[in-house]
């Protein structure tokens, strides 16, 4: 049995969002084709995702200097604990699906905040004399990514900073199997938007069978 961690970063649901609709199609098909797998969902717009701030830095600093966890302030405890929970949840996954729109050439800021919580030395990567080494080898990731224009190829490809960033982070963790399922061009070609969505849904369902 594998564990799939399904991570969404959109304030809308599948009725109003292209990425969420295609992501839901993937998840439904995945459940049907992998009935024995454990699925964990994480909605970044509903979950508590702390940012790296003064409380986090001061909490980490106190712990490194030898202070006990009980000596941290309540805010430090809350945020440091949550960082650990999110990292442990990610490490426990075998497969990852990220579902986001493209906003201003990247994904929503909550996704970056989430990535910051799971970039944890000793858990998702480690430092060696030859540089950092990922600790999550043998796992795989998929990014369902809705873009108003076309960014998977052509002149727009160089302006996509979202999926390449996720791919680099996954590689940093040792996850070399990474794919992007683009849902793109709906704003650029509004007369074809529904067909683009349906084609992406079909692609997602096919991908789910073997993911």
C-alpha positions, -999 to +999 in steps of 0.1 A: +000+000+000+013+035-009+004+068+006-006+096-018-003+132-005-027+154-025-018+191-019-040+219-033-033+257-034-064+274-047-091+294-028-118+280-052-132+245-055-135+223-086-166+241-097-148+274-103-112+264-108-096+246-138-068+232-118-090+220-090-114+204-115-086+185-132-071+176-099-104+162-087-107+141-119-072+127-111-080+120-075-113+102-083-096+081-109-067+073-086-091+061-059-108+038-084-076+024-097-057+022-064-083+012-039-058-001-014-037+031-012-040+057+016-049+092+004-041+123+025-054+156+013-040+190+023-058+222+013-033+250+019-060+276+020-077+258+050-046+244+068-024+263+091+008+270+072+032+292+092+058+313+075+094+315+085+093+346+108+110+359+139+092+333+161+104+304+140+139+317+139+140+324+176+125+291+184+150+272+163+178+293+178+168+284+213+166+247+206+200+248+189+216+265+219+203+238+242+171+252+255+143+227+261+110+229+241+092+239+272+114+271+274+100+284+240+072+310+239+037+298+230+040+312+195+074+296+191+061+262+202+030+265+179+050+274+148+080+251+153+056+222+161+036+228+129+068+229+108+076+194+122+041+181+116+041+192+080+075+178+073+067+145+089+035+143+068+055+149+036+082+124+045+055+098+051+042+101+016+052+079-013+035+099-041+027+136-043+002+156-063+004+194-063-026+212-077-022+250-084-031+277-108-004+300-123-006+334-108+019+360-121+041+333-137+042+311-106+020+294-081+001+311-052+023+322-023+009+297+001+026+270-019+060+286-014+052+290+023+044+253+024+076+243+006+096+263+031+081+242+059+092+209+044+127+219+034+141+204+066+177+193+069+179+158+083+144+149+071+140+158+034+177+164+027+210+163+044+243+182+041+274+163+032+310+173+024+300+170-013+269+192-008+232+186+000+217+151-007+180+143-010+166+118+014+133+110-004+145+088-033+122+064-050+092+086-047+073+105-075+054+138-079+029+153-103+020+190-107-015+198-120-010+233-132-037+256-148-024+286-168-045+311-188-018+312-215+004+286-230+036+280-210+045+244-216+062+253-249+067+281-273+076+317-263+058+315-229+079+286-217+106+308-203+081+327-182+070+297-161+087+299-128+062+276-109+065+241-122+103+243-128+107+255-092+087+225-079+107+202-100+139+216-087+127+213-051+116+177-056+150+169-071+166+186-041+147+161-020+159+132-041+126+128-061+137+125-097+103+114-111+084+147-116+058+155-143+036+185-150+001+182-163-006+216-179-041+228-182-034+258-203-046+284-228-081+289-215-078+327-214-057+329-246-083+308-264-116+313-246-137+297-273-117+265-267-116+267-229-142+239-222-125+216-246-091+223-231-105+214-197-121+182-209-089+171-226-070+178-194-095+158-174-091+128-197-053+131-195-055+133-157-077+102-155-053+083-177-023+094-156-040+083-124-042+047-136-005+042-136+007+069-111 
